[in-house]
């Protein structure tokens, strides 16, 4: 039996499709200014380390597994980064990747923004300079 050539891996969903969820947009918005949106944490710094996923789930009003799925999608898209400290995972935005996603969205307006109007606008809003 001859070896078959490796299959190319299908591309994942575009960043704009990943942002087509109100909860994920809220998470990104809240993480833009974690000090204003979350209480102080005992084992980490909100800005340096990020926000504990438990606080994000609580603020979002969803179960931890549901929140974890949103965080996983945002993390796989490269829009947030997770840091494990003790038994918790803390998330913060990856501003460079968010800006890159916005740039890609603007350079290909017919591809994603036509199919998901409002996502390019969401990326624009999310890319505003951090206040800290």
Secondary structure, DSSP 4 states (H G I P E B T S, - for coil): -PPPPPPPPPP---HHHHT-SHHHHHHHHHHHTHHHHS---SSS-TTTT-EEHHHHHHHHTS-HHHHHHHHHHHHHTTSEEEEEETTEEEEEE-HHHHHHHHHHHHHTIIIIITTSTTHHHHHHHHTSPP--
